[in-house]
Amino acid sequence: MIAAGRSASPASTLLRLMRDRPRPPAGERCEMCAEPIGESHPHVVNLDSRALMCGCRACYLLFTDEKAELRYRAVPERYLHFAGLTVDGRAWDELQIPVGLAFLFRNSVQDRMVAFYPGPAGATESELPLDAWAAVVESSPELAVLRPDVEALLIRRTAQSDGSCHLVPIDACYELVGQLRSLWRGFDGGPEVRAALDGFFARVAERSRPAAGIGAP
């Protein structure tokens, strides 16, 4: 009950309602207000648990203010490409990432950069040495556009090249990890995983625009 003489913000009222009702099936209804949602819908990140929540557009918009100190944050929809930015073998080793694919983001609650890479068990976390990441950003200051918690730097290295680097919504990364987990066979994932990766990065490339000239938030 709200005490007399006090007003509640829309966000606090929504959070109270969320605590008082059963959790609806994910992907079928908004996990905040229980309104029906389509197959394609936005997501919100729970900053404490790192869980992604499916939302309707109205609830999603409640958490788009990046300066608001809320428990939840809306996942943006932008895709950027860092042309010419690569991570060579030595730099990759310094970041302590054992495979050729990883997504990196800043966890604002823990105040540190974290990296995840896919495998047969899903996403595996590897803590980044902060000095190694600082060196990468110093050499490529355009990476400062990365928004904490909701955007990730997706890097893919291959045997033929130092690979590609994109900024993507964090939910796209978890979608990729789930897809690879279902397809993974053997030690390196097998041909189905490689084909899925090629298709995913082709779609990312189509949606991405150049990061050059975009200032940090």
PELINWO-V317004 format. One record per residue. N is the residue number from 1. RES is the residue in one letter. PHI is phi as a letter, one per 30 degrees, with the letter a starting at -180 (* if undefined). NEAR is the number of other C-alpha atoms within 8 Angstrom. Layout:
BEGIN
N,RES,PHI,NEAR
N,RES,PHI,NEAR
END
This chain:
BEGIN
1,M,*,2
2,I,d,6
3,A,d,5
4,A,d,4
5,G,i,4
6,R,c,6
7,S,c,5
8,A,c,7
9,S,d,6
10,P,e,7
11,A,d,7
12,S,d,8
13,T,d,9
14,L,d,10
15,L,d,9
16,R,d,8
17,L,d,10
18,M,d,12
19,R,d,6
20,D,c,6
21,R,b,6
22,P,d,5
23,R,d,6
24,P,d,9
25,P,d,7
26,A,d,9
27,G,i,9
28,E,c,10
29,R,b,14
30,C,e,15
31,E,d,13
32,M,c,10
33,C,c,9
34,A,i,8
35,E,d,7
36,P,d,8
37,I,b,12
38,G,d,7
39,E,d,6
40,S,c,5
41,H,a,10
42,P,d,11
43,H,b,12
44,V,b,14
45,V,c,14
46,N,d,12
47,L,d,12
48,D,d,6
49,S,c,5
50,R,i,7
51,A,d,7
52,L,c,9
53,M,c,10
54,C,d,13
55,G,b,15
56,C,d,13
57,R,d,8
58,A,d,6
59,C,d,10
60,Y,e,13
61,L,d,8
62,L,d,9
63,F,c,13
64,T,d,9
65,D,d,7
66,E,d,6
67,K,c,4
68,A,d,6
69,E,c,4
70,L,c,6
71,R,d,7
72,Y,c,9
73,R,b,15
74,A,d,13
75,V,d,14
76,P,d,7
77,E,c,6
78,R,d,8
79,Y,b,12
80,L,b,12
81,H,b,12
82,F,c,12
83,A,d,7
84,G,i,4
85,L,d,8
86,T,b,8
87,V,b,9
88,D,d,7
89,G,e,7
90,R,d,6
91,A,d,10
92,W,d,10
93,D,d,9
94,E,d,8
95,L,d,10
96,Q,h,10
97,I,c,11
98,P,d,5
99,V,b,6
100,G,d,9
101,L,b,10
102,A,a,13
103,F,b,12
104,L,b,11
105,F,a,14
106,R,c,12
107,N,d,11
108,S,d,9
109,V,d,6
110,Q,d,5
111,D,h,7
112,R,a,8
113,M,d,12
114,V,b,12
115,A,b,13
116,F,b,11
117,Y,b,13
118,P,d,13
119,G,a,12
120,P,d,10
121,A,c,7
122,G,j,10
123,A,c,10
124,T,c,9
125,E,d,8
126,S,b,10
127,E,d,8
128,L,d,11
129,P,d,9
130,L,d,8
131,D,d,6
132,A,d,11
133,W,d,11
134,A,e,8
135,A,d,8
136,V,d,9
137,V,d,11
138,E,d,7
139,S,d,6
140,S,b,8
141,P,d,7
142,E,d,11
143,L,d,7
144,A,d,8
145,V,d,9
146,L,d,12
147,R,d,9
148,P,e,9
149,D,i,13
150,V,c,14
151,E,b,14
152,A,b,16
153,L,c,12
154,L,c,13
155,I,b,12
156,R,b,11
157,R,c,11
158,T,b,8
159,A,d,5
160,Q,d,4
161,S,a,6
162,D,d,12
163,G,i,10
164,S,b,10
165,C,b,13
166,H,b,13
167,L,c,14
168,V,b,15
169,P,d,14
170,I,d,11
171,D,d,10
172,A,d,8
173,C,d,12
174,Y,d,9
175,E,d,8
176,L,d,9
177,V,d,12
178,G,d,9
179,Q,d,9
180,L,d,15
181,R,d,12
182,S,d,7
183,L,c,9
184,W,d,13
185,R,b,8
186,G,i,6
187,F,d,5
188,D,c,6
189,G,j,14
190,G,i,10
191,P,d,6
192,E,d,9
193,V,d,11
194,R,d,9
195,A,d,8
196,A,d,10
197,L,d,8
198,D,e,8
199,G,d,8
200,F,d,9
201,F,d,8
202,A,d,8
203,R,d,8
204,V,d,11
205,A,d,8
206,E,d,6
207,R,d,8
208,S,d,11
209,R,c,7
210,P,d,8
211,A,d,10
212,A,e,6
213,G,i,4
214,I,c,7
215,G,d,7
216,A,d,7
217,P,d,5
END
